[in-house]
Amino acid sequence: MKTALLLFSLLLLTACSQLRDLPHLAAGQWQLLHERQAVPNLLADPAQPAALKARLREAALARDFASRRLALPDNGSYRSYVELGRPYVVWNLFASPEFSLQPLTHCFPLAGCVAYRGYFAPGRARGAAALLRQQGWDTAVVGIEAYSTLGWFDDPLLSSMLRRSDAELAGLIFHELAHQQFYLPGDTAFNESFARFVELEGLRQWREQRGLPAADGRLERQREQFTALLLASRGRLETLYAQTLSAPAMRQAKQAEFARLRHDYRQLRDQQWQGDRRFDAWINAPLNNARLLPVGLYEQWLPAFARLFAQSDGDWPRFYAAVARLAKQPAAERQAQLLVLIEP
């Protein structure tokens, strides 16, 4: 019965054109559900490594804080653990036309339309990317440490999540539980900005409650500056693609823009960041339109949600209710209200 329920749920989440991937998706999700081990059992097991137990204790404290102080769902999610034996749980495939920043979208009955397609095996993601490239699409395959089933299942802690620091792990738990708290089908920027705000504000309160120093603002500023750099490049590419040029000329101008992006990054890194190379690997990898698709989704409406939280007097249930009311508005009205919230 559990297997049948899992397959039925995945069927609801899978578009008709993707039914051929159903066995792969079912097997991947089933592996996570089948291999979960309760965190209290692992902590009581003398055979488990001390380092793993220390991380699980920290995660358990963050998980309790999420429901007790942040009013996030109090369920079985992140109270169990799975050792994956691989660096990521899924690999997301992004694709866009050669001369456009419009993503190839995939639509699902429950989750709405999203700008990526997930695979539990990197080979499948890369194979699908290769087929799209043969058809002229730009593609990017991105490893993902965690994802939310939006409350359909009790999501476990994953070994891929433990690659983060204790603070980052707590923030990731807050982020993924925020998707269970509220999810608006078809509006990725809204969902990710909301979850990112819950992550950041939740982490600020987590540090405060534990008497930990505030997060290093320098690192967050660097992230914001890097994102702004990429968004500026994306804006110039959108202007370029609106022009009437031959394919060779468009291709040359596109590569010139990516060369400019790398040049601007090196200047920012060397002049303002004192040579900090944390984003070198990203910028030095092959660049194309698909690499830019996820940029800004997590930050686009952050100031709006911060304002909404302040208007709710920092009360989490009131804030979640306000988010739900905002999400009920038609798309155009919702965006207009978000823009008003961003205004100084």
N, C-alpha and C positions, 0 to 999 in steps of 0.2 A: 504493500500500500504506500509506504514512504517513497519507493521508487516511482510509482505511478503518479503520486502527487508532485514529485520533483519534475518529472517529464511534462506533466500538464502545465505546471507553472512556467517552465522554460518555453513551452509551446506558446503560451500567452505572451511571453516576452520576445518572441522571435517573429520577424516578418516572414511572409510567405516565401519570398525570394531567398531566404536564408535557412530554409528547412533542411537543406543538405548539411548544415553545420550543427543540427540539433544533437546528434550523438556525441560530437566533440564537446559541445556546451554542457550537455547532461553529465558526461563523464568527468569534466573538470569540476563542476559544482558538486557532484556526488563525492569526489575525492575529498574536497574540503569538509563536507558534512560527515563523511565516514571516518576521517582521520582526526577529528577534533578530540582533544583531551582536556578535561576540566582543569582549570588553573589550580584549584585547591588540591587536586590529586597530584599534580606535578610538584607542587610545593612540598607535599608530604612524602614524596618519593626520594629516598636517600641516593638513588642511582642517578638522579638528574644533576647536571653540572651546576655548581654554585653560581656561576655567571648568569646562566639562564634563569635560575630562581630569583636572582636579584632584579633582573629586568621584568620578570613576571610580577613581582611584588610591586614595583613602581607602576606597572600598567594597571594592576588591580586597584591601587590607590586612585589613579586618574579616572578609572572607570566608575568607581563609587562617587567620586567628586562630580562627574558629569551628570549623574542623575540627581544627586543630593543638592548640589549648588547651582547647576546650570539648567535644571529641569528638563534634561534630555531623557529619552526613553529608558525606562528601567526594565530591561529584559535580559535575555541570555547572551546578547551580542558582546563580544570581546571579554567573555568570561571563560573562554576555552582557547586552546592553542593548537596550531598546526605547523609542523616542521615541513616546509615545502621541498627542500633539497634543490631549490633553484632561486635565482636572485629576485625574480618578480612573480607575482601571482598571475597576471595577464599582460598581454602586449596589445596595445591599442594601435590600430592602423588608421591614419589620417590620409586623405587624398583630396586633391583639388586640380582643376585644369591647369595646363601649362601657363596660360596667361589670364588667370583669374584667382581670386582669393575666396571664392565661394566653395564651401566644402561639399564633398560627396556625403550626403546624409543617409542615415539608416533609421527607419521609423519602427516603433514598437507599440503595441496596444497600451501598455501600462506606463512605459517610460517616455513616450513621445519620440520626437526626432532628435537624434544626436549626430554630432559631426565626426564620429569615429565608429570603429567596429572592433570588438575585443576578441582575443584568442587566448586560450590557456597554454598554447604551445608556440614558441617563437618561430618555429619553422613554418607553421600554418600562416602566421601573420606575414612573414617575409615572402612566402609563396604567393599569397593574395596580392601583396604589394607589387611583386614582379609582374603578375598578370595585368595589373592596372597600368604599370609603367609601359608595357607593350602597347597599351591603348592610348598612350600619350598623357597620362595623368602624372602629376607630381605626387610623391608619396613620402610618408614618414612613419616609422614604427617606433613606438615609445613604450618602454617598460613601466609598469604600474605596480606600486607596492601594496595597494589595498583598494578594494571597491566595496560599495554598499549594495546589498540586495533590497534596500528600501524597506526593511522590516519583514520581508517574506520569510527569511531564515535568520537564525541566530548566527551572525557573522563572527568568525573566530579571529583572534589575534594570529598573525602570520609571521613566520620567521623573516620574511621580507621587510616587515614593519620594524623589526628589532635592529635593523641597520641604522636607524635614526638614534639620536641622543634621547635621554629620558624626557626632556622637555618637548622635543619634536614628536616623540611617540605619543605623549599626552595630547598634544595638539591634533595629531592625526586621528586619535580616538574621538576627540570632540568633533572634528570635521565630519567623519563618517557617520557618527550618530546624528549630526545635524541633518544629514540627508534623510535619515529615518524620521526625524521630527517633522520635516516639511520638504516636499519635492513638488515642483511645478513641471509637469510633463511638457517637453518641447522647448524649454527656455534654459539653456545651459548656463548662460551668463548670470541669470538670476539665481539659479541653484548654487553655482559654485561661489559666487560672491557672498551669498548668504552663509554658506558653510564655512567659507574662509573667515568671515567676520566672527562667527561663533568660535572658530578655532583660535583666532587672535585674542579676542576679549576673554574667552574661557581660559586661555593660557596665562593672560595677565592676572586674572583672579586666582588661578592655580598657584602662580608664583607668589602672589601676595599672601595667600592663605598659609603657605608653607614657609614664609619668611625667606624666600629665595630672591636674589638680585633680579632687577628688571632685565628683560631681554636686551641684548646688545643692539641698540638702535642703528649702529653703523651698518650692520649686516642687512637689516630691513631696508635702509636707505639705498644700499647698493642694489638690492633686488628691485626696488622701485625704479631706480635709474636705468637698470638694464631693461626692465619691461618697457619703460618710456622710449628707450632707444629702438627696441624692436617694433613698437607701435608706430613710431615715426617712419621707420623703413616700410612698414606695411602700408601706411598712408601714401607714401610716395609711389609704391608699386600699384596701388589702386588707381592713382592718377595716371600712371603710365599705361595700364591696361585699358583705360578708357579712350586712349588715343587710337587713331587709325594708322597703323604702321604695318609693314610687311613682317612676316614671321621672323626672318633673319634679323631685321632691325630691332624687333621687340625682344628677341632672345639676347641680343648684345646689350641692350639697355637694361634688361633684367639682371644680367651678370654684373654689369657696372654698378647697379644698386647694391648687390650683395657685397661687392668689393668696398663700396662706400661704408656699408654697415660694419664690416670688419675693421676698417680704418677708424671709424668713429668710436668703436668699442676700445681699440687699443689706446686711443687718446684718453678716453674716460678712465680706463684701467691704470694707465701710467701716470696721469696727471692728477687725478682726484682720489684714486684708490691705493696709491703708493705701491702699485705693481701687484695688487691682489689678483690672483689668476683663477678665482673660483668658477668663472664662467668661460674659461678658455676652451674647455672640451666642447661645450655647446656651440660656441661661435666658430670653432675650427672644423667642425664636422660639415659635410656637404649641406649647403643651404638650398632650399627651394620653397615654394609657396606653402606646401603642406607643413613644413617645420614651423611656420608662423601661425598656423590656425589656432592652436590652443592659447596663444599669447594674449594676456589681458582678460581672459574669461574669469579668473579668480579675483581680479582687482577692479573690474569695470564699475561695479555698484557698491564697493566697500564704503565710500563716504556716505552713501544713502542709507545703508543699513546702520552705520554708526549713528547717524542723526536720528533714525527711527528708534534705536535703542535708548538714546538720550531722552527722546520724547516719551518713552515708556518708563522713564525714571529708573532705568537700569533693572527693571523687573522682568525676568526672563519669560514667564508665562504671558505677561502683557505684550511683550515684544513678539513672541511667536504668534499671538493672536493678530497683531498688527500686520505681520508678514503675510499671514493667511488672507486677511482682508485685502491687502494690496494685490496679492496674486489673483484674486477673483475678478479684478478689473480686466477689461479687454486689453489686448497687447499694447495698443497705441496709448490708451489712458494710463496703463501701468508704467510705461516708459516715461510719459510726461510727468507723472508723480515722482518717479525716481529722479528725474532731472531737477525737479523742484527741491527735493531733499538734498541734492548735492550742492545747491546754491549756498553761498556763504551767508 
